[in-house]
Every structure is written in structure tokens, then in C-alpha cells.
Amino acid sequence: MRKWRAKSAVIVAVSALALAACSSDNEEANGDGGTDGGSSGLSGTLDGVGASSQQAAQEAWVVGFNGTNPDVQINYSPDGSGAGREQFAAGGSDFGATDSYLTDDEGELSAATERCTDVVEVPLYVSPIAVVFNLENVDSLNLQPATIAQIFNQEITNWNDPAIAEDNPDVDLPDQAITPVNRSDESGTTENFVEYLSITAPDDWTHEVSGDWPVSGGESAQGTSGVVSAVEGAQGTIGYVDASQAGDLGTAAIGVGEEFVEYSPEAAAAVLEVSERVEGRGEHDFAYDLARDTTEAGVYPIVLVSYGLACTTYDDADTGELVREYFSYIISEEGQATSADRAGSAPISDELRQQIQPAVDAIGTGSGS
């Protein structure tokens, strides 16, 4: 069972300054959360819980949304994907965010459906997961999937190991112990990372795919920010984080087919373009099975697709309207550009936006599958 082990919640509450503007007949809210000028007339408070990978993007989205909706306060608590799914299904949040889609293996989808009648699950945030490290005078490395698996499985324990040296002939690798750093909390970033390892290096990574880290003995840290701090804090460390949080740490180019691919928003988005939608789910559920083992040139395969969770039915109609307008802004071209600029995410394509817009439009309307 996924377990929520949230500690002290970090609440991101962004309130815009009051904007003085005269309303007119043509200053009504449009479908993407924006207006032609002035205030939309929306007001109220929304509470969201979920993936820490979305934290920077949520901060940017709230500021952008408040530009034309200054009377709406949106609080986002980045307690992790497990908390996002659990709290949303239990009715503890107005919307959720998760780096792994709802499943019925653990009753998540059923619980959310019981609350919502019809669950809306749409990709809001696409980002590469960066393999980050801290080595003096080394900014980048080439790493094959099997090498990454053996490092995090604590089978490759020194930075000058032949498996690393073979793919990095021009790098002066130190004779230094490797300290792998993993998430201590249940995490969608972890689940995406280990799923990648299990698919691309099955002989070297035999652990069950889960949001809980399966290997003991390394260093662990809470949340994305905790892993970044731990890797920054000591030489010889290596970890996995949402690429938007990689900062100045060294990063690995990943072996894909016959080449090594560095992470980028464009390379991450390319994975979604070659992936398939999960079958047998509701009409408003857009979960994807990602093509982890792709050999396509220029595709970065260690990627997370972070979803937004909402309901077609809310006890309070005003809450449903606010969630609908907020999600509409997030998936809009403006909203995606904002998160790309502020959080380094990969903007969803116009084609995908057109596919998921009807699902977003159904939020709070009471319509079901």
C-alpha cells in the first residue's frame, strides 16, 4: 500500500495585489482563465496537494492566474504524489497533483471515482528527471541505463569504475566512493525513475516498481529539495530530481540507442509524443504508458508526466468553477509557456491540448462518463 508520510507541509500561497480596473461588457473571463482586461469576477480559495515536482510550476501558474483573477487565493502544498492522490480521493483537497497516474491496484482510482463520480486526470506538467551528481571539476557524464541501475543498486561503488570510464574517456574520474541519494518519502519522481530502470535495465534492476525507494544503505532525503540539498552537500553524491531543480549540479546524458541524450524540455516532450494512452479508463482520464525503452534519436527517456486531478462533480459548485478555470489556464498556451519559463517544463503540444480541453471543461459541471 502506498503510504503518505507527509511531514511539515510547505504551503505555497500566492496572493496577487489588488488590481483596480473598471469592468465593461467585454471584460468577462475567457476559457483559459484570462480576460480581455480587468478582473474576471471570480473569487474564493482553492487548496491543492501533490507532487513536489510541480512546486515551481504551481507558483508560476498561481501568479499568472491571479493576474486576471486577483480575488482567488490558491494554496498548493507540495507534500508528494502519494499525499496528492490520497488527499484528493479522501476529499481533503480541491485538486490533486501526481507524478504517477491513479491505479486500481491499490484502490486509488476507485476511491477517487467514489468521491468524484467521474475523475478528471490530465497531464499538466511534463519534465525530464535529471540524474544529478556532485564531482569536483566534472559537469557532465555519459551513463548507460545499466550503469545507472548498478550505481543506485550499490553495485558500482566508485566513480572510476570501468563501466563509467568506458563511456567517458575524456573525463578525469576520481578514485572516490559513490554516495547514492534517494527520496525518503513516497514519490512519483521515484516511481518514474525506477520504472525507467526496470524497463531499460531489467537484469540489473529487479526491484518492484513503486513510489517507495527499494534499496537500503544509501542516503535518503525528503522531497525534491531535500535530494538536491543532499547532493549539493557532499562530493561524490548522485541523485535523481525533477530537472527544473537541478541547478548547478552536474548532470548525466543518458544512453538511448546509439547515442547519449542530454535532458531538455524538447527531448522530454518527445517521449509523450510516442507514448500510448492507457486503455479502459473514463473518457476524462488521460493517463499514458510512457515509452521508456525508446531508441528514437533525440528522445530523453527518464521523464515524468505529472497529472492534475479534479472532479466533474463537487459539493460546492463555486469550487468546481474555480478548479475548472484554474486548470484551463494551466493547459493554455500561456500557462504552459509560464511553467516552461519558470520551471523548465516541456509545454504540451497543441494537439494534446485540444484532446484534453473537453475533460477540463467538464470539471465541476456534474457530467459523468
N, C-alpha and C positions, 0 to 999 in steps of 0.2 A: 504494500500500500504506500502511495505517496504520502509523506508526512510533512506538514507545514511546521517548520521550526523557526518562525519569524521571531527575531529578537526586537530591538528597539526600532520601531518604524521610522523611516525617514520620510517625512511628509513634504511633498513638493506642492506648495500652494502659491499660485501666481495670481495676483490681483492687479488688474490694469488700473491706471489712473483714470479718474472720471473724465470723460470726453464731452465737452459742451458742443452740441450740434443741434441745429434745427431740423426737425423731421419734415419730410414732404411726401407727396403721394408716391414718388418714385424711389423712396428710400426704405424699401422693405427688404427683408432678408431674402437672399437667393439660396439656391440649393447647396452651395458649398460653404455655408457658414459666414459668407461675406455679405456686404451690402454695397449699394451704389454710393454710400456716404452716410455719415451719422451713425446712430445706434440701431440695432436690429429690433429692439424692444424685448428681447429675451432676458430673463433674469432667473436666478436660482443658484443652487450649488450641486455639483456632481462630485462623487467620490469614486476613484478608481484604484485598484490594487493589482500589482502584477510584476512583470519581468523588469529586472534592473537594467537589462539591455536597452529598454525603451526610455530610460530616465531622461537622457539628454534630449531625445526627440519629443517626449511629452512636455518638457519645459518649453521647448521652442513652439510646439503646437498650441500650448495654452496662451502664450504671449500673442501668437498670430491670431488665434480665435478671439481673444479679448480685444483685439484692435477694433472689431466691429460689434463685439458683444461684451461691453465693459461691465455689465451688471451680472455676468455669470462668473462664479468662482468655481474653479476646477482643482481638486486636490488629488494628487497622484502619489501613492505610496509604493515605492519600488521594492517590495518585500520578496520578490522572486516569483517565478512562474507557478510553482506549486501553490503558493499563497493566492496568486491571482485566480487560478482555477477553483480552488476550494472556497474562497470568499465569494466569488461570483455565483457559484452553484448554490451556496447557502443563503444568498440574498444579502450578504454583508457588504456588497459594493454595487454601485450602479453600472459599472462596466469593468471588465477584466482585461488583462493583457498577458499573453503566454507565448513562450518560445517553442512550445510543442502543442500540437492540437489536442483537443479533447478526445479521449478514448473511452470505450466502454469496458476495456479490460479491468478497470478499477472503478467502474460505475460513474465516471465523471460526466460523460455525455448524457446518461440517463438522469442524473441529478440536476444538471443544467436544464435539460428539457422539462423536467418536472416543475422547475421554477418558472421557465420562460414560455412554455407551450411550444415555441419554435425558437431555436437558438440561431443567432446570427454570429457567424465566425468568419472573419475576413482578414486577409493579410494587410497589415498596416505598415509594417517596418521590415525591410529586407537588409540584412547586413552580413558581411563576412565575419567569421570568427578568426581572429588573428592568433597564431602561435607566437607568443612574445617571450623574449629572453633577455638576460642581463649579463653580457660578457664585455669586458673592457676592450675597446677598440674594434669591436665586431658589431656591425649594424644590421647585417642580413646574412642568412644562411639558406642553402637549399636542403630540404628534407623530404625524403620519400615517406609515403604512408607507413610502411613497415618500420622505418626508423623512428617515426613519431610514436607509434604504438609501443615499441620496445623501450623508449625513453620513459613514457608515462607508466609503463608496466614495471619500471625499475629494473630492466634487464640490460639496458645500456646506461652506464652509471658515470661515465667520464666523457668530457667534451672532446677529447682527442681520439675517441673510439674510431676504429677503421670505417664503420658504416657511415659516420658523419664526415670523416675526412675524404672518403671516396667521392662524394658529391660536392665537396668544397675544396678543391685542390689549391686554390689561391688564397685561402684563409689560414692564418696562423692560429690554429686551435690550441687553447691552453690545456695543460695537464691539470685539470680541475674537476672536482666532483660536480655532478649534475644534481640540482635540487628541484624536483618537480613540484609545482604548486597547483592545487586543485580547489574547487569550490567546496566549502563545508556544508552549505545549505543545499536543499533540493533545487535544481536549476535547470531551466530549459537550455541554457548555454551548454551545460554539461551533457544533457541528453543528446543534443545535436552533435556535439563533439564526439562522444563515444559511439553514436550511431555511425558517424563517418568512419571511425576506426574499425568498427566491427564489419563494415561492408568492404572497405578498401584493404584491410589487413587482417582477414579473419583468422589466419594461422597464428598471428601474434597478439590478437586482441579477442579473447574468448569470453569476455565478461558479458553479462546480460545488459542490454540497453536500458538505461534508467536515468532519471534525473539525479540520482544519488551516486556519488563517486564510489567506484567499486574496489579501489586499490588502497590498502592501508600502508602507512610508513612514510608517506611524503608529508609536505607541509600543506595545510589547508587554511582557507580564509573565507570570510563571509562576504558574499556578493561580488559583483564585478569590481567595485572599487577596492575591496579587500584583496583580491588576487593581484590587481595592479600594484597596490602598495607593497605586498609581499615580494613580488618580483623586483620592484624598484629597490627594495630594502637590502638586497644582498647580491653579491656576484655569484654567477653560476646557476641562477634560478631560471626556470622555464615554466610558462603557464599558458592558459588559453582564455581569451577575453573577447568580448564584442570589440570589433576593430575600431569603433569610434572612441574607445577608451585606451587605445594602445599608447598614445602619447609619444614620448621619445624613446621608448624601448625598442630593442632590436626585434625584427620580425622575420618569419621564415617564408620563403617561396616554396610552394607545395608541388610535389611531383604529380603531374597529370599527363598520362600518355607518355610522349617522348620529350616533354618539356617541364620546366618549373614555372609555376604561375604565381605571381605576387598578388596579394589581395587588392581589390579595388571595388568601388560600388558597381562599376560596369561588369566586372568579372563575376561578382556575386549575383547580379540580376540575371546573368546569362543562364545560371543554373535553373532558375524558376521557369525560364522560357522552354527548357527541355524536359520539365517535370510534369507528372500527371496528377490530376485532381483525384482525391480519394473517392472511391465509388461507394454507393449505398448510404449516403448521408442526406440530410434535409436540403431543400432547394436553396436555402440561405447559408449553407455551410460550405465554405471554400477552403478546405484543408488539402494540402498537397503532399504526395510522396516524392521527396526530393531525389534527384538523380545524383547520388553521392559518388557513384563509380564511373562517372562520365570520363571519356577520353578526348572530348572536344577541345580543340586548341582555344586558349584564352579564357577558359572557364575555371573559376576558383571554386572548388567543391566543398570547402568547410564553411558552410553558410547556415545561418538561421533565418527562418521566416517567422516573424513574431506577429501573432494574431491579436485582433481585438475581439472581445466577447460582449455581446449585447443581447437583448430580448426583443421579440416582436410585441410582447405584452408586458407592461409594467403596471403595478398597482396604482401608481401616480402618473397620469397622462403627461403632466408637465415634465417629469423626469425623462420619460420616453422621448419627448420632443427635443430636450436638451442633448441627450445622447445621440440622437439622430443627426442633429445639426453639427455636433462636435465631430462625429465620425465622417460626416460629409466633408467637413473642412479638411480632416486628416488625409483622406484619399484624393482630395482635389489636387490639381497640378500645383497650386500654390502651397498647399500643405506638404506635399511630397518634396517640393523644392526647398522648403524651410527645413525639414529634417535632414535633407541631403547636405545643406549648407552648414547646419549647426551640429549634426550628429554623424555625418559621414555615411548615411544610409544610401541604399540604392533605390531611386524612385521607381515605383511600379509603372508598368507601361500603360499607354492609353488604352490598349486592347483589354488589359486586365481591369483597369478602372471601369470600363464600360460593362464588363461582366459582373463586377461586384456591386455596382451602383444600385441595382434593384434590391439587393439584400440590405444595403444600408438604408435605402428608402423605406424598407419595411419595419425598421426599428420603431417600436412604440406605437405601431398602427393597429395592433391586435390581430394582424393577419397571420395565418399559420400555413404549414405545408399541406 
